[in-house]
């Protein structure tokens, strides 16, 4: 019989703990008593918003599969999930959101700034290319002050 090394035992425990964690997350996500769209009291940021903001691609994918998750909600400061993904340059998250018909890529923030405007302002070239390749994007859409992305 083969004896496991200390490192092998630790790795096995780690895998078991990760499997239990995944199982618990799956149970919570499907529990009707859990509000998957709860936003924090200060800014109203939901788990989906935070995942888009932080560029957590796998979390975004996972949450988008749940029909109860509100992918278009707006946080208290006027930002929304697609907007912050573009603003922060998350080029792996943006295509996922563009592929979802619930997302309006032309939607503007309260001050009229668009996702393309913010991607340009912060110099996120890959996101800009993704947005300009989408036929729904109007590159000449101006914000409330009359400024356009270009």
C-alpha positions in Angstrom: 0.0 0.0 0.0 1.2 3.4 -1.0 1.6 6.1 1.7 0.6 9.6 0.8 3.1 12.4 1.5 2.2 15.4 3.6 1.8 17.5 0.4 -0.5 14.8 -1.1 -2.7 14.8 2.0 -2.8 18.6 2.0 -3.7 18.7 -1.7 -6.5 16.1 -1.2 -7.9 18.1 1.7 -7.8 21.3 -0.4 -9.6 19.6 -3.3 -12.3 18.3 -1.0 -12.8 21.7 0.6 -13.1 23.3 -2.8 -15.7 20.7 -3.9 -17.7 21.4 -0.8 -17.5 25.1 -1.4 -18.8 24.7 -5.0 -21.6 22.5 -3.8 -22.7 25.1 -1.2 -22.6 27.9 -3.8 -24.7 25.9 -6.2 -27.2 25.2 -3.4 -27.3 28.9 -2.4 -27.7 30.1 -6.0 -30.7 27.8 -6.5 -32.4 28.5 -3.2 -35.5 30.7 -3.7 -35.0 32.2 -0.3 -31.7 33.8 -1.4 -32.0 37.1 -3.2 -29.4 36.9 -5.9 -30.0 40.6 -6.8 -29.5 42.0 -3.3 -27.4 45.2 -3.5 -25.2 46.6 -0.7 -27.0 49.4 1.2 -24.6 52.1 0.3 -24.3 51.8 -3.4 -26.7 49.0 -4.4 -24.0 46.9 -6.0 -25.3 43.4 -6.7 -23.1 40.3 -6.9 -23.4 40.5 -10.7 -22.4 44.1 -10.8 -19.4 43.4 -8.6 -18.3 40.5 -10.8 -18.5 42.7 -13.9 -16.7 45.5 -12.1 -13.9 43.2 -11.0 -13.6 41.3 -14.3 -14.5 37.9 -12.7 -15.3 36.1 -16.0 -16.2 32.8 -14.5 -18.5 34.4 -11.9 -20.2 36.5 -14.6 -20.7 33.4 -16.8 -22.1 31.5 -13.8 -24.5 34.2 -12.7 -25.7 34.9 -16.3 -26.9 31.3 -16.5 -29.3 32.0 -13.5 -32.6 33.4 -14.9 -33.2 35.2 -11.6 -30.1 37.3 -11.9 -30.9 40.9 -13.0 -28.1 41.7 -15.5 -29.4 45.2 -16.3 -29.9 46.7 -12.9 -28.3 50.1 -12.1 -26.5 50.8 -8.9 -27.2 53.9 -6.8 -24.5 56.0 -8.4 -25.8 55.5 -12.0 -23.4 52.8 -13.1 -24.5 49.4 -14.4 -22.8 46.1 -15.1 -21.9 46.5 -18.8 -20.8 50.1 -18.3 -18.3 49.2 -15.5 -17.0 46.2 -17.4 -16.1 48.5 -20.3 -14.9 51.3 -18.1 -12.5 48.9 -16.3 -11.2 47.3 -19.5 -12.5 43.8 -18.9 -12.1 42.4 -22.4 -13.1 38.9 -21.4 -16.3 40.0 -19.7 -17.5 42.5 -22.4 -18.1 39.8 -25.1 -20.1 37.7 -22.7 -22.3 40.7 -22.0 -22.6 41.8 -25.7 -23.8 38.3 -26.5 -26.7 38.6 -24.0 -29.8 40.1 -25.6 -30.9 41.6 -22.3 -27.9 44.0 -22.4 -28.3 47.3 -24.2 -24.7 48.3 -25.2 -25.9 51.9 -26.1 -27.4 52.5 -22.7 -26.0 55.6 -21.1 -25.3 56.5 -17.5 -27.3 59.3 -15.8 -24.9 61.9 -17.2 -25.2 60.6 -20.8 -21.8 58.9 -20.8 -21.8 55.6 -22.7 -19.8 52.5 -22.3 -17.8 53.3 -25.4 -17.2 56.8 -24.0 -15.7 55.4 -20.8 -13.6 52.7 -22.6 -12.1 55.5 -24.8 -11.6 57.8 -21.8 -9.5 55.1 -20.0 -7.7 53.9 -23.1 -9.0 50.3 -23.2 -8.2 49.6 -26.8 -9.4 45.9 -26.8 -12.7 46.9 -25.4 -13.1 49.8 -27.8 -12.5 47.3 -30.7 -15.1 44.9 -29.3 -17.6 47.7 -29.0 -17.0 49.2 -32.4 -17.4 45.8 -34.0 -21.0 45.6 -32.6 -23.5 47.0 -35.0 -25.7 48.3 -32.2 -23.0 50.8 -31.0 -23.3 54.4 -32.2 -19.8 55.9 -32.0 -21.2 59.4 -32.4 -23.6 59.3 -29.4 -22.9 62.3 -27.3 -23.1 62.7 -23.5 -25.2 65.4 -21.8 -22.5 68.0 -22.4 -22.3 67.2 -26.1 -19.0 65.3 -26.0 -18.6 62.1 -28.1 -16.0 59.3 -27.5 -13.8 60.5 -30.4 
